[in-house]
Amino acid sequence: MKIGLDVLGGDFAPKATLHGAILALKDLPESDTIVLIGDKEVILTFLKEENINPERFEIVDAPDVIEMDEQPTKALINKPNSSISVGFRMLKHKEIQGFTSAGSSGAMMVGAIYSVNTIQGIIRPSTPAYIPKEGGGSTVLIDAGTNPDAKPDVMYQFGLLGSLFAEHVFHVKNPRVGLLNIGTEEKKGNLTTQSAYQLMKDAKEYNFIGNVEGRELFRDKVDVIVCDGFVGNIVLKQVEAMYRVLVKRGLKDPYLDRFNYETYGGTPVLGVNATVLVGHGISNSNAIRKMILMTKDVYEAKLSQRIKHALERYSINNR
C-alpha cells in the first residue's frame, strides 16, 4: 500500500509530520510505502539532519500550502501545486491508495468530493469522532462537524456509515446505533430528530436502538451515536475541553488518557470513493504516526466498497 502524507499540513508542519512519518515506518511492513507530499527541498534537508535515508520514502514535490483561513474551493483551483491538491490528484489516478493530512479540513473535504467523488447514493459525506467508553473501546460519534445542518435523511445515512465504520475498523459485532436526543422517548427532540427517528426506527441496514441522551456518551450502551454536525462538534469540543481541564488539574487515570487526541490521530471522510483521513490541526508527531496507521486500517477494511455494497442492497430492497 502507498499512503500519501501531506507534509505541509498542520500547525507544527513540516517537522511534526516528518517526525510522525519516521515513527510510522517502524509499525508498517516493508511492503507499504509512505509518500511524502510537500516541499522536496525541505523534506530532503530534514531527513538529512535526522540521518534518515530518503530512499525509505517516496518524495513528491508540492511546495505550496493551503492555509486554514483560505476558501477551500478557490485554494484548490488557484494552488494546483499545493500539497493537498497534488495529493488528491495522486489519489484520483490511483498512484496512492490513501491520502491523509492535518491541514485544512475544508480543503480535504472539498478535495475528496471533487477528486474521487462521493459514493453514488450518499447524500453528504461525513466525518466521525471517537468517544472512549469506561469499559473499553470507543463510541463512534457521527457527524463531528462536517454537516452542521444535516436533514433527517442525511442523519439516517449517518447511522449506516457509523455502523460500517464501527464494525470493520473497530471490529464491533452488530454495532448498536443510537440517535442523540434530549430524552429516550420516540417523540422527544426537535423536528429534525423526531423525523430522523421515524426513518431510523425502520432501518434494516443497521441495529438502531432508539434515542440516547448525553449521559450515555461514555457508557457501554451504544456503539454509534448519530447527530448533526452542529451538535456533534459542540459535544466533541466540550469533551476535549474537559480533558484539558482534568490534565491541567493533575488528574491522571488510564481511562482519561484515552481522551488524548493522539490516541486516534485522524478521522476518515466516510462516503467518498477512496480512503481519505483528516487529522487535528495541532497534531504532534505521535498523532501523525497514528493518523498514518489509521489510514492503513481504513483502507484494509475496504470501507468505501462496503458502503457501496450496502447502498446497492438498500436500493434493491426498496425498488
Backbone bond lengths (Angstrom), bond angles and torsions (degrees), N, CA, C in turn:
res aa  C-N    CA-C-N  psi(-1)  N-CA   C-N-CA  omega(-1)  CA-C   N-CA-C  phi
1 M - - - 1.462 - - 1.518 110.26 -
2 K 1.345 116.48 140.91 1.460 122.03 173.46 1.529 108.76 -108.00
3 I 1.337 116.26 120.41 1.466 122.26 -178.88 1.523 108.68 -107.50
4 G 1.322 116.48 117.03 1.457 120.67 178.92 1.517 110.80 -84.40
5 L 1.322 116.60 129.77 1.466 122.59 179.16 1.518 110.34 -118.94
6 D 1.316 116.26 124.70 1.469 122.25 173.40 1.521 107.99 -74.12
7 V 1.305 116.50 102.01 1.462 121.81 -176.59 1.525 112.07 -68.88
8 L 1.328 117.02 -26.77 1.463 121.12 -173.38 1.534 112.94 -94.23
9 G 1.340 118.08 0.44 1.457 121.14 -177.00 1.517 112.87 -90.30
10 G 1.343 116.65 135.13 1.458 121.15 177.21 1.508 112.69 114.54
11 D 1.326 115.77 156.75 1.458 121.53 -176.92 1.526 112.96 -64.28
12 F 1.334 117.04 -28.22 1.454 120.77 -175.11 1.522 112.64 -111.86
13 A 1.331 115.15 20.01 1.464 120.07 176.94 1.541 109.48 -76.99
14 P 1.339 117.96 153.26 1.465 127.04 1.49 1.536 113.96 -90.59
15 K 1.333 116.78 -6.20 1.468 118.91 -174.88 1.526 111.24 -60.68
16 A 1.347 117.43 -49.05 1.462 120.33 -177.02 1.523 111.80 -65.30
17 T 1.353 117.21 -40.89 1.463 119.82 -178.31 1.521 110.92 -66.51
18 L 1.319 117.19 -40.59 1.460 120.25 -179.39 1.525 111.38 -71.08
19 H 1.334 117.00 -39.65 1.472 119.74 174.49 1.527 109.97 -60.67
20 G 1.337 116.46 -42.01 1.454 120.80 179.45 1.519 112.29 -63.14
21 A 1.339 116.40 -38.87 1.469 120.37 178.31 1.525 110.71 -64.86
22 I 1.326 116.67 -40.10 1.468 120.67 178.18 1.524 110.47 -63.67
23 L 1.347 116.72 -42.01 1.464 120.64 178.31 1.524 111.34 -64.03
24 A 1.336 116.35 -39.76 1.466 120.39 -176.93 1.519 112.40 -66.39
25 L 1.321 117.09 -27.95 1.460 120.73 179.36 1.524 111.74 -55.49
26 K 1.331 116.19 -34.77 1.468 121.04 -177.26 1.523 112.02 -68.31
27 D 1.349 116.71 -22.17 1.466 120.87 -176.17 1.523 113.14 -101.86
28 L 1.319 116.93 -9.24 1.457 120.77 -177.31 1.526 111.08 -100.49
29 P 1.311 118.31 145.10 1.468 120.22 174.86 1.525 110.60 -67.57
30 E 1.320 116.00 159.25 1.462 120.25 -177.80 1.527 112.29 -63.64
31 S 1.319 116.46 -20.47 1.466 120.01 -179.74 1.529 112.38 -73.56
32 D 1.342 117.21 -15.77 1.465 121.52 178.44 1.521 110.60 -93.20
33 T 1.318 115.74 147.03 1.468 121.70 179.93 1.521 110.28 -126.89
34 I 1.323 116.06 134.13 1.463 120.83 172.05 1.520 107.54 -94.47
35 V 1.324 116.56 123.02 1.459 122.25 179.26 1.521 108.15 -98.53
36 L 1.320 116.59 112.49 1.461 122.09 -178.95 1.525 109.01 -85.70
37 I 1.333 116.70 116.60 1.458 121.89 -176.83 1.525 108.39 -111.93
38 G 1.321 116.38 112.21 1.455 121.17 -176.72 1.508 111.08 172.28
39 D 1.307 116.74 -162.74 1.461 122.07 179.90 1.529 109.13 -67.49
40 K 1.327 116.69 110.55 1.467 121.34 -173.49 1.515 112.13 -60.33
41 E 1.317 117.06 -40.49 1.462 120.57 -179.26 1.527 110.89 -63.90
42 V 1.314 116.97 -43.13 1.468 121.72 178.38 1.528 110.28 -63.31
43 I 1.322 116.05 -42.88 1.467 120.83 -179.11 1.524 110.72 -62.16
44 L 1.328 116.60 -48.82 1.467 120.62 -177.90 1.521 111.73 -64.36
45 T 1.327 116.54 -38.21 1.469 120.21 178.27 1.517 110.75 -63.57
46 F 1.323 116.20 -43.41 1.463 120.52 -179.74 1.530 111.00 -63.81
47 L 1.329 116.27 -47.56 1.461 119.79 -178.71 1.530 111.44 -61.89
48 K 1.308 116.59 -35.86 1.468 120.35 177.76 1.518 110.34 -65.75
49 E 1.346 116.80 -42.90 1.463 120.97 178.72 1.524 111.69 -63.19
50 E 1.333 116.42 -32.37 1.464 121.32 -179.37 1.527 112.13 -89.54
51 N 1.329 115.46 1.48 1.467 121.63 -179.92 1.533 111.66 58.80
52 I 1.344 115.46 41.60 1.460 122.30 178.69 1.527 108.93 -108.95
53 N 1.311 116.60 130.64 1.450 121.51 178.72 1.529 109.79 -67.62
54 P 1.335 118.69 118.29 1.470 120.56 -177.79 1.524 113.32 -62.28
55 E 1.335 117.24 -18.36 1.460 120.37 179.73 1.526 112.29 -70.44
56 R 1.322 117.17 -9.87 1.455 120.15 176.59 1.536 110.83 -75.30
57 F 1.318 115.95 -12.15 1.466 121.64 178.36 1.517 109.64 -123.83
58 E 1.327 115.36 165.07 1.459 121.34 164.98 1.521 105.82 -103.71
59 I 1.319 117.51 131.18 1.464 121.56 -174.68 1.529 109.67 -116.01
60 V 1.328 116.08 128.39 1.465 122.45 179.25 1.525 108.45 -121.52
61 D 1.306 116.24 124.57 1.465 120.73 -176.45 1.527 111.16 -75.33
62 A 1.327 115.88 124.09 1.469 123.17 177.48 1.527 106.19 -152.24
63 P 1.321 118.28 84.52 1.469 121.81 -168.67 1.519 116.97 -76.35
64 D 1.329 118.75 -15.14 1.465 120.44 -175.41 1.533 111.68 -89.80
65 V 1.335 115.25 154.78 1.460 121.80 -177.88 1.527 109.82 -123.33
66 I 1.336 117.34 135.75 1.466 121.63 170.39 1.526 106.71 -91.53
67 E 1.305 116.17 114.46 1.459 120.84 -176.61 1.533 110.53 -77.29
68 M 1.337 115.03 158.81 1.463 120.90 -176.33 1.530 112.94 -60.80
69 D 1.338 117.25 -31.93 1.460 119.84 -174.68 1.524 113.58 -92.57
70 E 1.327 117.77 4.21 1.461 120.56 179.24 1.524 110.86 -82.26
71 Q 1.333 115.70 148.72 1.455 120.79 176.41 1.534 107.52 -69.62
72 P 1.339 117.83 119.25 1.469 121.14 -169.59 1.525 115.54 -54.54
73 T 1.340 117.27 -49.52 1.463 119.67 -175.67 1.527 111.31 -63.23
74 K 1.335 116.58 -45.81 1.465 120.58 179.30 1.524 110.99 -63.52
75 A 1.326 116.29 -41.48 1.460 120.39 -178.06 1.525 111.53 -63.75
76 L 1.328 117.24 -41.23 1.463 120.55 179.59 1.525 111.12 -64.46
77 I 1.340 116.76 -34.94 1.469 120.95 178.92 1.524 110.90 -76.48
78 N 1.334 116.48 -45.30 1.464 120.99 -174.53 1.522 113.91 -78.83
79 K 1.329 116.82 -16.53 1.462 120.20 -179.70 1.532 110.49 -124.35
80 P 1.345 116.55 70.52 1.472 119.64 -178.95 1.523 113.42 -65.76
81 N 1.335 116.34 -18.83 1.463 119.88 179.58 1.528 112.55 -99.25
82 S 1.321 116.53 13.93 1.462 119.61 175.82 1.520 109.34 -73.42
83 S 1.327 115.78 156.76 1.463 120.40 -178.29 1.526 111.86 -61.57
84 I 1.331 117.70 -36.26 1.467 120.42 179.17 1.525 110.95 -71.24
85 S 1.329 117.96 -43.94 1.467 121.11 179.37 1.522 111.25 -61.18
86 V 1.326 116.34 -45.60 1.466 120.81 -179.67 1.527 110.39 -65.44
87 G 1.324 116.14 -40.72 1.457 119.88 179.08 1.515 112.17 -59.36
88 F 1.324 117.28 -42.90 1.461 120.09 -179.55 1.528 112.08 -71.61
89 R 1.328 117.60 -32.37 1.465 118.93 175.10 1.523 110.13 -63.96
90 M 1.316 115.90 -41.46 1.467 120.05 178.72 1.526 110.99 -65.28
91 L 1.331 116.47 -39.38 1.460 120.54 179.29 1.531 110.10 -66.36
92 K 1.311 116.96 -42.18 1.466 121.73 179.77 1.521 111.27 -60.51
93 H 1.328 116.39 -39.92 1.465 120.99 -178.11 1.525 112.64 -91.26
94 K 1.337 115.85 11.02 1.476 122.83 175.65 1.534 113.23 61.03
95 E 1.328 115.71 28.04 1.466 119.70 173.91 1.525 110.93 -79.56
96 I 1.331 116.10 -17.76 1.463 123.79 170.50 1.524 106.58 -134.62
97 Q 1.342 116.50 156.15 1.465 119.88 -179.05 1.522 112.53 -100.52
98 G 1.322 116.53 -14.97 1.458 121.02 177.37 1.510 109.35 -150.01
99 F 1.332 116.79 148.99 1.466 121.20 179.53 1.515 109.11 -133.74
100 T 1.334 116.41 134.42 1.460 120.02 -176.90 1.518 111.02 -139.42
101 S 1.326 115.73 148.91 1.464 121.00 -177.22 1.518 110.84 -156.40
102 A 1.325 116.26 145.62 1.458 122.42 171.52 1.530 109.87 -101.41
103 G 1.319 115.51 15.29 1.466 120.86 -179.58 1.514 112.60 -85.47
104 S 1.321 116.17 -150.06 1.461 122.39 -175.87 1.529 111.43 -57.00
105 S 1.344 116.55 114.70 1.465 120.06 179.97 1.527 110.35 -67.83
106 G 1.332 116.90 -32.72 1.461 120.62 177.80 1.520 111.13 -64.20
107 A 1.332 116.31 -44.61 1.461 120.38 179.08 1.525 110.82 -66.28
108 M 1.334 116.81 -34.96 1.463 120.09 178.62 1.533 110.82 -66.83
109 M 1.320 116.85 -40.79 1.464 120.25 179.60 1.529 110.37 -68.20
110 V 1.320 116.99 -48.11 1.467 120.48 -179.85 1.527 110.41 -63.13
111 G 1.334 115.75 -42.81 1.460 119.89 179.28 1.521 111.87 -61.00
112 A 1.320 116.34 -41.18 1.467 120.46 179.68 1.525 110.91 -63.71
113 I 1.319 116.53 -44.67 1.468 120.96 -176.58 1.526 111.37 -66.43
114 Y 1.340 116.87 -40.49 1.459 119.71 -173.08 1.525 114.29 -95.79
115 S 1.329 118.17 -6.90 1.468 118.73 177.52 1.525 111.04 -103.90
116 V 1.329 116.60 -56.83 1.477 119.21 179.63 1.526 111.60 -96.94
117 N 1.324 117.16 -10.41 1.470 123.94 172.86 1.533 113.60 74.09
118 T 1.321 113.03 155.65 1.459 120.84 176.48 1.526 109.56 -75.91
119 I 1.325 117.01 142.33 1.462 121.46 176.28 1.527 108.99 -60.04
120 Q 1.322 116.30 135.55 1.460 120.37 -179.52 1.527 110.31 -57.89
121 G 1.316 115.59 126.59 1.460 120.95 -179.10 1.516 113.55 103.46
122 I 1.332 116.88 -19.86 1.465 120.34 177.25 1.528 108.74 -81.07
123 I 1.324 116.17 125.78 1.463 120.12 -178.59 1.520 110.69 -75.78
124 R 1.340 116.84 -49.31 1.455 121.89 179.52 1.531 109.20 -142.87
125 P 1.340 118.64 124.68 1.463 120.31 173.51 1.526 110.37 -60.90
126 S 1.315 116.41 159.19 1.456 120.63 -174.87 1.523 111.22 -140.55
127 T 1.331 115.70 158.30 1.464 121.23 173.59 1.524 109.11 -122.28
128 P 1.333 117.56 128.94 1.461 121.18 178.70 1.525 111.57 -90.72
129 A 1.321 115.53 167.95 1.466 122.76 169.94 1.519 106.77 -129.61
130 Y 1.320 116.75 169.42 1.457 121.11 -174.97 1.524 110.07 -123.76
131 I 1.329 116.12 127.52 1.456 122.14 179.54 1.537 108.34 -115.23
132 P 1.341 119.31 115.29 1.468 120.71 -178.09 1.524 112.47 -63.05
133 K 1.341 116.07 136.84 1.463 121.91 174.94 1.529 109.35 -90.20
134 E 1.318 115.32 149.12 1.466 120.23 179.34 1.528 112.23 -58.61
135 G 1.312 116.60 -38.87 1.457 119.84 -175.41 1.512 114.75 -89.39
136 G 1.331 117.85 6.85 1.454 121.72 -178.14 1.515 111.38 110.94
137 G 1.320 116.31 155.91 1.452 120.58 -176.67 1.516 111.74 77.88
138 S 1.321 115.81 -177.02 1.466 120.94 -177.45 1.520 111.34 -138.01
139 T 1.321 114.95 148.86 1.457 121.68 171.60 1.520 108.41 -91.12
140 V 1.321 116.46 134.27 1.461 121.12 176.92 1.527 108.39 -87.34
141 L 1.325 116.45 120.42 1.467 122.32 176.75 1.523 107.71 -101.41
142 I 1.328 116.75 121.79 1.461 120.20 -176.17 1.535 109.62 -141.54
143 D 1.292 118.74 117.58 1.434 131.65 21.43 1.531 110.03 -106.05
144 A 1.344 115.87 151.98 1.452 120.29 -174.80 1.524 113.31 -100.67
145 G 1.340 117.29 10.42 1.458 118.97 175.68 1.512 115.51 142.46
146 T 1.319 117.81 -7.76 1.462 121.16 -177.96 1.522 112.34 -70.98
147 N 1.333 116.07 -34.61 1.470 121.23 -175.29 1.524 110.88 -124.73
148 P 1.327 118.43 79.57 1.468 120.73 -175.35 1.518 114.46 -68.60
149 D 1.327 117.26 -17.51 1.473 119.73 -178.18 1.525 111.00 -120.65
150 A 1.328 117.03 38.23 1.464 121.38 -175.98 1.524 112.13 -60.51
151 K 1.323 115.70 135.96 1.461 122.36 177.60 1.536 109.58 -88.56
152 P 1.325 117.85 167.72 1.472 121.41 -176.73 1.526 114.67 -54.32
153 D 1.359 117.94 -41.36 1.463 119.00 -179.04 1.525 111.61 -68.08
154 V 1.330 116.72 -31.73 1.466 120.88 176.41 1.530 109.75 -68.98
155 M 1.329 116.62 -41.84 1.460 120.42 179.44 1.528 110.85 -66.27
156 Y 1.339 116.30 -33.03 1.464 120.17 174.44 1.535 109.69 -58.58
157 Q 1.339 116.06 -44.30 1.462 119.76 179.17 1.527 112.11 -68.80
158 F 1.337 117.39 -30.13 1.465 119.45 175.93 1.529 110.32 -57.16
159 G 1.330 115.92 -36.56 1.454 119.90 178.53 1.515 111.73 -60.04
160 L 1.336 116.30 -41.64 1.462 121.43 178.71 1.525 110.81 -67.95
161 L 1.332 116.69 -47.49 1.467 120.42 -178.96 1.521 111.42 -61.41
162 G 1.328 116.06 -45.32 1.462 120.40 -179.72 1.509 112.10 -65.72
163 S 1.335 117.10 -38.44 1.454 121.21 -179.75 1.524 111.33 -65.17
164 L 1.324 117.02 -44.53 1.466 121.15 179.00 1.525 111.01 -64.61
165 F 1.326 116.35 -39.22 1.461 120.24 178.45 1.525 110.75 -64.70
166 A 1.333 116.95 -47.36 1.465 120.91 -179.42 1.521 111.51 -62.29
167 E 1.328 116.00 -38.69 1.462 119.86 -177.34 1.524 112.29 -71.69
168 H 1.318 118.18 -44.64 1.456 120.48 -168.91 1.524 114.75 -99.46
169 V 1.323 117.88 -16.05 1.470 119.98 175.58 1.522 110.81 -106.21
170 F 1.348 117.20 -43.26 1.465 120.72 177.66 1.529 112.38 -93.06
171 H 1.340 116.31 -3.68 1.467 122.83 173.82 1.534 112.97 59.75
172 V 1.330 115.70 42.98 1.459 122.42 176.13 1.519 108.29 -93.95
173 K 1.315 116.97 123.84 1.460 120.92 -179.63 1.525 110.39 -78.72
174 N 1.334 116.37 127.60 1.464 122.64 179.36 1.533 111.68 47.80
175 P 1.331 118.23 64.16 1.470 121.97 -175.41 1.527 112.94 -55.55
176 R 1.324 115.16 139.50 1.466 121.69 176.76 1.527 108.62 -85.92
177 V 1.314 115.77 123.72 1.466 121.32 -176.61 1.520 109.33 -108.36
178 G 1.329 116.82 126.75 1.457 121.57 178.28 1.515 111.23 -123.30
179 L 1.325 115.93 157.26 1.466 122.61 177.65 1.525 108.28 -104.94
180 L 1.326 117.24 121.09 1.461 121.12 -178.72 1.524 109.92 -67.64
181 N 1.356 115.40 126.12 1.451 119.16 -174.62 1.525 109.40 -151.67
182 I 1.336 116.44 175.68 1.467 121.13 -178.89 1.525 112.20 -89.76
183 G 1.306 117.18 4.41 1.462 122.69 177.36 1.504 109.08 -170.28
184 T 1.312 117.03 164.88 1.463 120.45 -177.21 1.522 113.18 -88.38
185 E 1.330 117.57 -14.90 1.448 120.28 -177.93 1.538 111.49 -67.98
186 E 1.318 116.21 148.84 1.463 122.06 -175.85 1.522 112.81 -59.12
187 K 1.308 118.11 -35.17 1.467 121.08 -174.93 1.526 113.14 -90.64
188 K 1.315 118.09 5.91 1.472 121.02 -179.10 1.530 110.95 -74.60
189 G 1.332 114.94 160.21 1.455 120.38 172.31 1.506 114.59 97.05
190 N 1.343 115.29 -175.49 1.460 120.43 177.70 1.531 109.82 -85.76
191 L 1.318 116.44 -178.01 1.458 120.07 -175.80 1.530 112.30 -61.92
192 T 1.338 115.80 -34.95 1.465 119.57 -178.91 1.518 111.38 -66.67
193 T 1.335 117.12 -48.34 1.462 119.36 -178.64 1.533 111.28 -69.38
194 Q 1.315 117.02 -35.31 1.467 119.07 177.28 1.528 110.73 -63.52
195 S 1.315 116.12 -42.20 1.468 119.88 179.13 1.523 111.11 -68.96
196 A 1.340 116.01 -39.97 1.465 119.91 178.52 1.525 110.17 -61.88
197 Y 1.319 116.80 -40.01 1.463 120.99 178.77 1.527 110.78 -58.68
198 Q 1.328 116.77 -44.55 1.457 120.53 -178.11 1.531 111.34 -61.13
199 L 1.321 116.88 -35.43 1.464 120.42 177.40 1.527 111.23 -74.11
200 M 1.335 116.04 -43.18 1.457 120.76 -172.88 1.527 112.91 -73.56
201 K 1.316 117.43 -28.57 1.469 119.10 -175.32 1.523 112.08 -67.26
202 D 1.332 116.84 -19.92 1.467 120.99 178.89 1.526 112.36 -101.35
203 A 1.320 116.80 8.92 1.473 120.55 -176.25 1.523 111.36 -62.87
204 K 1.322 115.71 131.93 1.463 121.63 174.67 1.532 110.43 -103.69
205 E 1.330 116.54 -12.43 1.464 121.17 -175.94 1.520 112.64 -84.13
206 Y 1.316 117.62 -16.45 1.457 120.46 -179.24 1.521 110.34 -154.28
207 N 1.330 115.36 168.11 1.458 123.40 -172.64 1.530 110.86 -92.81
208 F 1.322 115.98 85.79 1.465 120.64 -179.03 1.525 110.17 -82.20
209 I 1.342 117.29 126.52 1.467 121.28 -177.41 1.523 112.93 -107.66
210 G 1.344 117.92 0.41 1.457 120.24 177.42 1.519 113.25 108.79
211 N 1.317 115.62 -165.86 1.464 121.39 179.32 1.530 111.13 -73.00
212 V 1.322 115.95 146.13 1.466 121.57 172.10 1.525 107.96 -131.52
213 E 1.323 115.89 146.48 1.465 121.16 -179.84 1.522 110.54 -94.56
214 G 1.323 115.32 167.00 1.451 120.75 -179.48 1.518 114.19 -57.88
215 R 1.318 117.23 -26.51 1.463 121.35 -178.77 1.530 112.02 -67.72
216 E 1.348 116.03 -14.97 1.469 119.82 -178.58 1.530 112.77 -90.60
217 L 1.323 117.72 1.61 1.458 121.24 -175.12 1.526 112.96 -54.73
218 F 1.333 117.20 -40.00 1.452 120.57 -171.74 1.526 113.31 -104.76
219 R 1.313 116.83 0.83 1.458 120.89 -178.78 1.531 110.48 -95.02
220 D 1.315 115.69 171.26 1.458 120.02 -178.87 1.527 110.94 -98.24
221 K 1.332 115.42 49.94 1.460 120.22 179.04 1.520 111.04 -97.17
222 V 1.315 116.41 -24.22 1.460 121.36 -172.97 1.527 108.75 -146.87
223 D 1.333 117.05 150.98 1.469 121.76 -179.37 1.526 112.42 -106.15
224 V 1.329 115.93 -25.86 1.466 121.64 178.95 1.523 108.17 -134.61
225 I 1.325 116.64 126.99 1.463 121.22 176.49 1.525 108.65 -113.47
226 V 1.337 115.14 122.04 1.466 121.59 -178.32 1.524 109.99 -97.43
227 C 1.326 115.94 135.91 1.469 122.21 174.49 1.517 107.86 -159.72
228 D 1.322 117.54 167.07 1.460 118.29 174.77 1.526 109.06 -75.76
229 G 1.326 116.04 164.48 1.454 120.28 -174.63 1.517 114.51 -65.59
230 F 1.325 117.38 -25.74 1.465 120.90 178.11 1.526 109.90 -64.96
231 V 1.331 115.46 -52.45 1.465 120.69 179.23 1.525 110.34 -65.65
232 G 1.335 116.63 -44.11 1.456 120.94 -176.81 1.507 113.12 -60.46
233 N 1.333 116.67 -40.92 1.462 120.12 -179.49 1.515 111.41 -68.68
234 I 1.332 117.68 -37.17 1.462 120.95 176.99 1.530 110.16 -64.48
235 V 1.341 116.10 -45.13 1.465 120.48 178.54 1.523 110.28 -59.31
236 L 1.329 116.69 -48.19 1.461 121.34 -177.49 1.526 111.74 -60.62
237 K 1.324 117.05 -45.46 1.464 119.93 -177.44 1.528 111.69 -72.61
238 Q 1.312 116.84 -29.11 1.470 119.32 174.99 1.530 110.12 -67.45
239 V 1.332 116.32 -41.29 1.463 120.92 177.68 1.532 110.21 -63.31
240 E 1.339 116.74 -43.94 1.460 120.49 178.80 1.521 111.41 -62.71
241 A 1.335 116.47 -40.66 1.469 120.89 -179.67 1.527 110.74 -65.63
242 M 1.330 117.70 -42.12 1.458 121.02 178.86 1.529 110.86 -63.31
243 Y 1.328 116.15 -39.29 1.469 120.01 177.47 1.534 110.68 -60.58
244 R 1.329 116.17 -44.16 1.474 119.69 179.73 1.522 111.44 -63.88
245 V 1.339 117.11 -38.62 1.463 120.75 178.19 1.526 110.52 -62.34
246 L 1.321 116.53 -45.24 1.466 121.12 -178.70 1.526 111.13 -64.36
247 V 1.334 116.43 -41.11 1.470 120.21 177.89 1.523 110.30 -64.52
248 K 1.333 116.21 -42.62 1.463 121.07 -179.51 1.520 111.41 -62.45
249 R 1.322 116.46 -31.30 1.466 120.80 -179.93 1.533 112.16 -86.62
250 G 1.323 115.98 6.03 1.458 120.31 174.09 1.511 115.24 79.41
251 L 1.336 117.66 17.83 1.466 120.48 -179.82 1.526 109.33 -85.62
252 K 1.322 116.51 120.00 1.457 121.95 -179.01 1.519 109.90 -117.15
253 D 1.321 115.27 133.90 1.453 120.42 179.34 1.536 106.95 -162.56
254 P 1.339 118.59 139.87 1.470 120.29 -179.94 1.522 113.32 -56.22
255 Y 1.336 115.90 -35.05 1.459 118.57 178.97 1.524 111.18 -67.95
256 L 1.324 116.30 -45.23 1.465 119.96 179.52 1.522 111.43 -62.71
257 D 1.329 117.46 -33.58 1.465 121.04 -179.92 1.523 111.45 -60.26
258 R 1.319 117.10 -25.95 1.464 120.79 -178.61 1.531 112.66 -73.62
259 F 1.333 117.05 -8.81 1.466 120.30 176.32 1.528 112.08 -83.37
260 N 1.306 116.98 -7.72 1.457 121.10 177.98 1.527 109.21 -65.48
261 Y 1.328 117.50 126.46 1.460 121.36 -176.81 1.523 112.42 -57.86
262 E 1.358 117.00 -23.27 1.456 120.20 -179.86 1.526 111.76 -63.06
263 T 1.325 116.64 -23.04 1.463 120.62 -176.04 1.522 111.79 -60.10
264 Y 1.346 116.68 -33.72 1.460 120.32 -174.99 1.526 113.09 -110.93
265 G 1.311 117.09 -31.21 1.460 120.43 175.03 1.512 114.65 83.18
266 G 1.323 118.19 -59.71 1.452 120.03 -176.77 1.515 111.93 -152.31
267 T 1.317 115.53 171.91 1.459 120.99 -179.13 1.525 109.22 -130.49
268 P 1.332 118.29 141.48 1.466 119.81 -177.35 1.523 113.13 -80.32
269 V 1.308 115.22 154.17 1.457 121.11 168.76 1.523 105.48 -88.19
270 L 1.319 117.28 107.72 1.456 122.30 -175.83 1.526 110.40 -90.93
271 G 1.332 115.52 131.38 1.458 120.03 177.76 1.509 114.03 110.21
272 V 1.359 117.74 7.58 1.462 120.73 175.32 1.525 108.79 -113.50
273 N 1.337 115.78 165.86 1.464 121.96 -171.35 1.523 115.00 -84.09
274 A 1.294 118.00 29.73 1.462 120.76 178.32 1.521 108.15 -166.14
275 T 1.329 115.60 174.06 1.462 121.08 -179.73 1.524 109.74 -91.57
276 V 1.331 115.76 111.74 1.463 122.79 -179.59 1.517 108.21 -129.85
277 L 1.344 116.86 127.24 1.467 120.82 178.89 1.516 110.77 -123.91
278 V 1.328 114.80 142.55 1.462 122.19 179.69 1.518 108.37 -117.21
279 G 1.330 116.72 131.29 1.454 121.33 179.88 1.516 111.99 -104.95
280 H 1.332 115.49 167.99 1.460 122.00 177.54 1.526 109.30 -67.71
281 G 1.321 117.21 139.52 1.462 121.05 -179.09 1.511 113.96 -59.58
282 I 1.349 116.98 -27.74 1.465 120.32 -178.80 1.532 111.91 -95.47
283 S 1.327 116.60 20.48 1.460 120.96 -177.21 1.526 112.04 -56.98
284 N 1.336 115.11 131.04 1.463 120.49 172.23 1.527 108.01 -93.83
285 S 1.325 116.83 -172.49 1.456 120.22 -174.10 1.522 112.61 -63.63
286 N 1.335 117.43 -38.00 1.459 119.36 -179.62 1.525 111.50 -68.97
287 A 1.348 116.65 -37.00 1.465 120.14 176.64 1.531 110.50 -64.90
288 I 1.330 116.93 -38.92 1.467 120.80 176.90 1.521 109.77 -63.26
289 R 1.312 116.37 -42.80 1.475 120.94 177.48 1.525 110.41 -56.78
290 K 1.330 116.48 -48.39 1.462 120.65 -179.21 1.530 111.08 -65.68
291 M 1.319 116.75 -34.79 1.459 120.93 179.35 1.527 110.51 -64.44
292 I 1.311 116.54 -41.11 1.467 120.89 177.62 1.529 110.37 -63.81
293 L 1.329 116.49 -44.75 1.463 120.63 -178.96 1.533 111.22 -67.06
294 M 1.337 117.39 -36.25 1.460 121.08 176.98 1.531 110.28 -65.63
295 T 1.326 116.86 -35.33 1.465 120.89 177.00 1.523 110.37 -58.95
296 K 1.313 116.17 -43.17 1.465 120.99 177.53 1.531 110.71 -63.83
297 D 1.335 116.65 -43.23 1.466 120.74 -179.25 1.524 111.30 -61.54
298 V 1.333 116.08 -44.64 1.470 120.35 -178.31 1.529 110.58 -66.44
299 Y 1.332 116.40 -41.43 1.461 120.07 179.17 1.522 110.66 -62.88
300 E 1.335 116.57 -46.42 1.463 120.09 -177.11 1.527 112.18 -70.56
301 A 1.342 116.83 -21.28 1.463 120.16 174.87 1.527 112.08 -75.29
302 K 1.343 116.53 -9.98 1.466 122.95 179.21 1.534 111.43 54.60
303 L 1.328 114.78 45.53 1.461 119.49 -175.12 1.527 113.33 -61.68
304 S 1.331 116.80 -43.25 1.467 119.19 -178.37 1.517 110.97 -59.62
305 Q 1.353 115.67 -44.09 1.465 119.33 179.48 1.521 111.10 -65.46
306 R 1.314 116.97 -39.46 1.467 120.54 -179.01 1.532 110.76 -66.26
307 I 1.326 116.48 -37.86 1.465 119.92 177.66 1.526 109.71 -64.91
308 K 1.334 116.95 -43.32 1.472 120.98 178.02 1.523 110.72 -58.31
309 H 1.326 116.10 -48.25 1.466 120.03 -178.29 1.524 111.53 -63.07
310 A 1.337 116.42 -39.76 1.466 119.99 179.51 1.522 110.60 -63.46
311 L 1.329 116.95 -41.39 1.465 120.66 179.39 1.522 111.40 -68.14
312 E 1.331 116.60 -35.63 1.466 120.15 178.25 1.526 110.55 -65.19
313 R 1.348 115.94 -42.24 1.467 119.68 178.34 1.521 110.26 -63.25
314 Y 1.349 115.35 -42.20 1.472 120.41 -179.13 1.526 110.08 -62.50
315 S 1.344 115.75 -41.99 1.470 120.60 -179.12 1.516 111.02 -64.41
316 I 1.347 116.28 -43.01 1.463 120.53 179.98 1.522 111.06 -63.40
317 N 1.341 114.97 -42.91 1.469 119.69 -176.78 1.518 112.84 -68.99
318 N 1.330 117.47 -15.77 1.466 120.10 -175.40 1.537 112.80 -115.94
319 R 1.327 115.61 18.79 1.465 117.92 176.34 1.523 110.91 -78.29
